[in-house]
Amino acid sequence: MSSVITVESLSKKYVLSHQSQERYTSLRDVMANSVKKFARKLQHPAATLGNDPTHEEFWALKDINFEIQQGDRVGIIGRNGAGKSTLLKILSRITEPTSGKIQIRGRVSSLLEVGTGFHPELTGRENIFLNGAILGMSKVEIARKFDEIVAFAEVEKFLDTPVKRYSSGMYVRLAFAVAANLEPEILIVDEVLAVGDQQFQKKCLGKMEEVGKQGRTVIFVSHSMPTVTSLCDKAILLDAGKIVKIGPTSEVVMHYYTSGQASPASADFSAKHVGDGKVRLLKGEIKNSRGEIALEAKIDEPIMVEMTFEVIEDSAVVLVPNFHFYTANGECAFISHDTKMQHLSAGKYVSNCTIPGNFLNEGSYFIGLAMSSFSPATAVHFYEKSCLSFNVIDPHEGIITRPSHSTPIPGVVRPYLAWKLEAVSQ
């Protein structure tokens, strides 16, 4: 598979200006400051921005290197200010890099922010043909795709209205329809889809997945980790303008959530003392059906959570191991505990529970390991919140809990329930 995007030593610098806090600046002040700056330049011709207190260098991107292959669906993730949008603007040829080299092989269509790529005075119809021409398509090619674009955008009544009169939602619908349906080799989409309604967002995600399956390349920026996990097969994690990790989406997402600890699906507490004088936590692991430590599981496969702990001394206290499951948004999905409450003598124990396939929805989950007792009084002997994490993926192939259309399904759980359909006689 050939490389369609090659980025080498890419950097982007901005110069930030720090203005004084004066409420009013007169013409005399402006002229005086200009003379002072000119005098400083004459006295110190080699002076740099670093010596100018009114200006500061800011590197939005610093020494970025990666390759994207044809047909890859790549998610770019990171916190606000990490450099995601700057990178997309450079890849879309909107912004020039300060240094480095980019090679792009193929026709690029971008949707980065509301207003990008459309002329406000032109109608929706005229903008469709304008964008197609910019992409290098003939009028015949654009006309062949025209009805499909209009149907996808759902703006038939407003085709001959200047787009400056469109609402932000209408604008995004038409912009995405144009970007995705004019057959670009590379489709670049930023978080702008958040402007649209939920139904249209699902429609767009389904379209991007379809584009990827056709062998074209998709680059997608989003703060929704379940969406990135569902749509993308690879991911790039940016932080402070630098690449932190590149790899399979589930691994990169978990690295993002866990600040890069060795394995989010395994945690060793043996060198610490997590617990009280009665019991302490030794280890936690997430395993697949083969008993292997697993960072991810297909939606129809079971996954096991296992906890190793040590009872330090014999006691009349009845210990209850329990696990707390949280979604990527911090919502408590559910709590499960061992129903066989019993007295445990001093020694080491392993407690586990199995989450069946076709139960959890796709997305990222975090697990807290806890030990409690309820007699003679309620007590928590240890609780390590979100110390383990794993990802549930939906490959969309052969999964009986999902309809034929490939759009994300909301909810924390997605169980496969028994349904029955019977004809009723009239």
C-alpha positions in Angstrom: 0.0 0.0 0.0 1.5 3.3 -1.1 2.0 6.4 1.1 -0.2 9.3 0.3 1.0 11.7 3.0 4.6 12.1 4.2 5.5 14.6 6.8 9.1 15.3 7.7 10.4 17.6 10.4 7.3 19.8 10.2 7.2 22.8 12.5 5.0 25.9 12.7 5.9 29.0 14.7 3.7 31.9 15.6 4.8 35.3 17.0 2.5 36.4 19.9 2.3 40.1 20.5 1.8 41.2 24.1 0.1 44.6 24.1 0.3 47.0 27.0 -2.7 47.3 29.3 -3.2 51.1 28.6 -6.8 51.9 28.0 -6.0 54.5 25.4 -3.0 55.0 23.1 -2.6 58.4 21.5 -0.9 59.1 18.2 2.0 60.7 20.2 2.5 57.4 22.1 2.5 55.4 18.9 5.1 57.7 17.3 7.3 57.7 20.4 7.2 53.9 20.7 8.1 53.5 17.0 11.1 55.8 17.4 12.2 53.8 20.5 11.9 50.5 18.6 13.9 52.0 15.7 16.6 53.2 18.1 16.9 49.8 19.7 17.3 48.2 16.3 20.1 50.6 15.5 21.9 50.0 18.8 21.3 46.2 18.8 20.9 45.0 15.2 21.4 41.4 16.2 18.6 41.5 18.7 16.0 38.7 18.4 12.4 38.3 19.3 13.5 36.5 22.5 14.9 39.8 23.8 11.7 41.8 22.9 9.3 41.7 25.9 6.4 42.7 23.7 6.7 39.6 21.5 6.9 35.9 22.2 7.6 32.9 19.9 5.0 30.1 20.1 5.6 26.7 18.4 2.2 25.3 17.6 4.0 22.3 16.0 7.5 21.1 16.6 9.4 18.5 14.5 6.5 16.4 13.4 7.2 13.2 11.4 4.7 10.6 10.2 3.4 8.8 7.1 -0.2 7.9 6.2 -0.9 5.1 3.7 -3.6 5.0 1.1 -6.9 3.8 2.6 -5.9 4.7 6.2 -8.6 6.2 8.5 -6.5 8.3 10.9 -7.8 10.0 14.0 -5.8 13.0 15.4 -6.5 13.5 19.1 -5.1 15.6 21.9 -6.2 18.2 24.4 -7.1 21.8 23.4 -4.0 23.6 22.1 -2.1 20.5 21.2 -1.8 21.6 17.6 -4.4 19.4 15.9 -6.2 22.2 13.9 -2.8 23.7 12.9 -1.7 20.4 11.5 -4.9 20.0 9.5 -4.6 23.5 8.1 -1.1 22.8 6.9 -2.1 19.5 5.4 -5.0 21.3 3.7 -2.5 23.9 2.3 -4.3 26.7 4.1 -1.3 27.6 6.3 2.3 27.4 5.4 4.7 25.6 7.7 7.7 27.4 9.2 10.0 24.5 8.4 9.9 20.9 7.3 8.5 19.1 4.2 5.1 17.7 3.3 4.4 15.4 0.3 0.7 14.8 -0.5 -0.2 12.5 -3.3 -3.8 12.8 -4.3 -6.7 15.2 -4.3 -7.5 16.7 -0.9 -10.9 17.9 0.3 -11.1 19.6 3.6 -13.8 20.6 6.1 -12.1 22.5 8.9 -14.4 25.2 10.1 -17.7 26.8 9.2 -17.1 29.2 6.4 -14.0 27.5 4.9 -14.1 26.9 1.1 -17.4 28.6 0.2 -17.9 32.1 -1.2 -20.6 33.8 0.9 -22.1 35.8 -2.0 -22.5 32.7 -4.2 -25.5 30.3 -4.0 -25.3 26.8 -2.8 -25.5 25.5 -6.4 -22.7 27.8 -7.5 -20.5 26.8 -4.5 -20.9 23.1 -5.4 -19.5 23.7 -8.9 -16.9 26.1 -7.6 -15.6 23.6 -5.0 -15.6 20.8 -7.6 -13.5 23.0 -10.0 -11.0 23.8 -7.2 -10.6 20.0 -6.7 -9.9 19.7 -10.4 -13.1 18.1 -11.5 -14.8 18.8 -14.8 -18.3 20.3 -15.0 -19.6 16.9 -16.2 -18.1 15.1 -13.2 -19.6 17.6 -10.8 -23.0 17.4 -12.5 -23.0 13.6 -12.2 -22.5 14.0 -8.4 -24.8 17.0 -8.0 -28.0 15.2 -7.1 -26.2 13.0 -4.6 -24.7 16.0 -2.9 -28.0 17.9 -2.6 -29.8 14.8 -1.3 -27.1 14.3 1.4 -27.1 17.9 2.5 -30.9 18.2 2.6 -30.9 21.8 1.4 -32.9 21.5 -1.8 -35.1 24.5 -1.0 -32.1 26.8 -0.5 -29.9 25.8 -3.4 -30.3 29.2 -5.2 -29.9 31.2 -2.0 -26.5 32.8 -1.2 -24.8 30.7 1.5 -24.3 33.8 3.6 -27.9 33.5 4.5 -27.5 29.8 5.6 -27.7 28.8 9.2 -24.5 27.2 10.6 -26.1 23.8 10.5 -27.2 24.2 6.8 -23.7 25.5 6.0 -22.0 22.5 7.5 -24.4 20.0 5.9 -23.7 21.4 2.4 -20.0 21.8 3.1 -19.6 18.2 4.2 -21.7 16.9 1.4 -19.5 18.6 -1.1 -16.3 17.5 0.6 -17.2 13.9 0.9 -19.1 13.3 -2.3 -16.7 14.9 -4.9 -14.5 11.8 -4.7 -11.3 13.2 -3.1 -8.4 10.8 -2.6 -7.9 12.4 0.9 -10.8 13.7 3.1 -9.8 15.9 6.0 -12.5 16.7 8.6 -12.1 18.7 11.8 -14.5 18.9 14.8 -16.8 21.2 12.8 -19.3 18.3 12.6 -20.3 19.2 16.1 -22.3 22.1 14.7 -24.8 19.7 13.0 -27.6 17.9 14.7 -27.0 14.3 16.1 -28.8 12.6 13.2 -26.6 14.4 10.6 -23.5 13.7 12.6 -24.3 10.0 12.4 -24.9 10.3 8.7 -21.5 12.0 8.2 -19.7 9.3 10.2 -21.3 6.7 8.1 -20.2 8.5 5.0 -16.6 8.8 6.2 -16.5 5.1 7.0 -17.8 4.4 3.5 -15.1 6.7 2.0 -12.5 4.7 3.9 -13.8 1.4 2.7 -13.5 2.6 -0.9 -9.8 2.8 -0.4 -9.6 6.6 0.1 -7.9 8.2 3.0 -9.7 9.9 5.9 -8.1 12.2 8.5 -10.4 13.1 11.4 -10.0 15.3 14.4 -12.4 14.8 17.3 -12.6 15.0 21.1 -15.1 12.1 21.1 -12.9 9.0 21.8 -15.7 6.5 21.1 -16.3 8.2 17.7 -12.6 8.1 16.9 -12.3 4.5 18.0 -15.3 3.5 15.9 -14.2 5.3 12.8 -10.4 5.2 12.7 -8.0 2.3 12.5 -5.0 4.4 13.4 -4.5 7.5 15.6 -1.9 10.2 16.3 -1.8 11.8 19.7 -0.5 15.3 19.9 0.6 17.2 23.0 2.1 20.7 23.1 2.8 20.6 19.3 4.7 17.2 19.4 3.7 13.7 18.6 3.3 11.6 21.7 2.2 8.3 20.2 1.2 6.8 16.8 -0.4 3.4 16.4 -3.6 1.4 16.5 -6.5 3.6 17.7 -7.3 1.7 20.8 -3.7 1.9 22.1 -3.4 5.6 21.4 -6.7 6.4 23.0 -5.8 4.5 26.1 -2.4 6.2 26.2 -4.3 9.5 26.0 -6.6 8.6 28.9 -3.9 7.0 31.1 -1.1 9.5 30.5 1.0 6.7 28.9 1.4 4.2 31.7 2.9 0.9 30.5 -0.3 -1.1 30.0 -3.8 0.3 30.8 -5.1 -3.3 31.0 -2.6 -4.3 33.8 -1.6 -2.6 37.1 0.8 -3.9 39.7 0.5 -2.7 43.2 2.8 -5.2 44.9 5.5 -2.6 45.5 3.0 -0.2 47.2 0.7 -0.7 50.2 -2.8 -0.2 48.8 -5.2 -1.1 51.6 -5.5 -1.2 55.4 -4.2 -3.5 58.0 -6.8 -6.2 57.0 -6.3 -6.6 53.3 -4.2 -5.1 50.5 -4.4 -4.9 46.7 -1.6 -6.7 44.8 -2.6 -6.6 41.1 -5.4 -5.9 38.6 -5.7 -7.3 35.0 -8.1 -7.4 32.1 -8.0 -10.6 30.1 -9.6 -12.0 27.0 -11.2 -15.4 26.6 -7.7 -17.0 26.0 -6.5 -15.7 29.4 -4.2 -13.0 27.7 -4.0 -9.4 29.0 -6.2 -7.5 26.6 -6.4 -3.8 25.9 -9.4 -4.3 23.6 -12.2 -6.7 22.9 -14.7 -7.0 20.0 -18.2 -6.1 21.0 -19.4 -9.8 20.8 -16.5 -11.3 22.8 -16.4 -11.8 26.6 -13.7 -10.0 28.7 -12.6 -10.8 32.2 -11.6 -8.5 35.0 -9.3 -10.0 37.6 -8.0 -8.7 40.9 -5.3 -10.3 43.1 -5.3 -9.3 46.8 -3.8 -10.5 50.1 -5.7 -11.0 53.4 -3.2 -10.0 56.0 -4.7 -11.6 59.1 -7.6 -13.9 60.0 -10.7 -11.9 60.8 -14.4 -12.2 61.4 -14.9 -9.5 58.7 -16.7 -10.7 55.5 -14.8 -9.3 52.6 -16.6 -8.4 49.4 -14.5 -7.7 46.2 -16.2 -5.2 43.9 -15.5 -3.6 40.5 -16.6 -0.1 39.4 -17.0 0.5 35.7 -16.9 4.0 34.2 -17.3 5.4 30.7 -14.8 7.6 29.0 -16.9 10.6 30.0 -16.6 9.7 33.7 -20.1 8.3 34.0 -20.6 5.3 36.2 -21.8 2.5 34.0 -22.4 0.0 36.7 -20.8 -1.6 39.8 -20.5 -5.4 40.3 -19.5 -7.4 43.4 -19.0 -11.0 44.4 -22.3 -12.3 45.7 -20.6 -15.2 47.6 -19.8 -13.3 50.8 -17.5 -15.4 53.0 -14.8 -15.2 55.7 -11.3 -15.4 54.3 -8.3 -16.6 56.3 -4.9 -15.0 55.8 -3.4 -15.6 52.4 -3.5 -14.5 48.8 -6.6 -14.7 46.6 -7.7 -14.0 43.0 -11.2 -12.7 42.3 -12.6 -12.2 38.9 -15.7 -11.6 36.9 -16.6 -12.0 33.3 -18.4 -9.4 31.2 -20.3 -11.3 28.5 -20.1 -10.4 24.8 -22.9 -8.3 23.4 -23.3 -6.4 26.6 -21.2 -3.2 26.6 -21.5 -0.7 23.8 -18.4 0.3 21.8 -16.1 2.8 23.5 -13.5 3.1 26.2 -14.1 1.9 29.8 -12.2 2.4 33.1 -12.4 0.1 36.1 -11.9 0.8 39.7 -10.8 -2.1 42.0 -12.3 -2.1 45.5 -12.6 -4.2 48.6 -15.5 -3.6 51.1 -17.0 -5.2 54.1 -20.5 -4.7 55.6 -20.3 -6.5 59.0 -20.2 -5.5 61.8 -20.1 -2.1 60.0 -19.6 -0.8 56.4 -16.0 -0.3 55.5 -13.9 0.3 52.4 -10.5 -1.4 52.8 -9.1 -0.1 49.5 -10.4 1.6 46.3 -8.2 2.3 43.3 -10.4 4.3 40.9 -10.0 3.9 37.2 -6.7 2.0 37.5 -7.5 -0.3 34.6 -9.0 0.5 31.2 -9.9 -1.3 28.0 -11.7 -0.6 24.7 -14.7 -2.3 23.2 -14.6 -2.1 19.4 -17.3 -2.9 16.8 -15.8 -4.2 13.5 -19.3 -4.0 12.0 -18.8 -7.4 10.3 -20.9 -10.3 11.5 -22.1 -8.5 14.6 -25.7 -9.3 15.1 -26.5 -6.4 17.5 -26.0 -3.7 14.8 -28.2 -3.0 11.9 -26.8 -2.9 8.4 -26.2 0.8 8.4 -22.9 1.7 10.1 -23.7 4.6 12.4 -22.8 4.8 16.1 -25.5 3.6 18.5 -25.9 5.6 21.7 -25.9 4.2 25.2 -23.5 2.6 27.7 -24.8 -1.0 27.2 -25.9 -2.7 24.0 -27.2 -6.1 25.0 -28.3 -8.8 22.6 -31.8 -9.4 23.9 -34.3 -12.1 22.9 -37.0 -10.7 20.6 -40.0 -12.3 19.1 -42.2 -11.3 16.2 -45.6 -12.9 15.5 -48.2 -12.2 13.0 -51.6 -11.4 14.5 -54.7 -12.7 12.8 -57.2 -10.1 11.8 
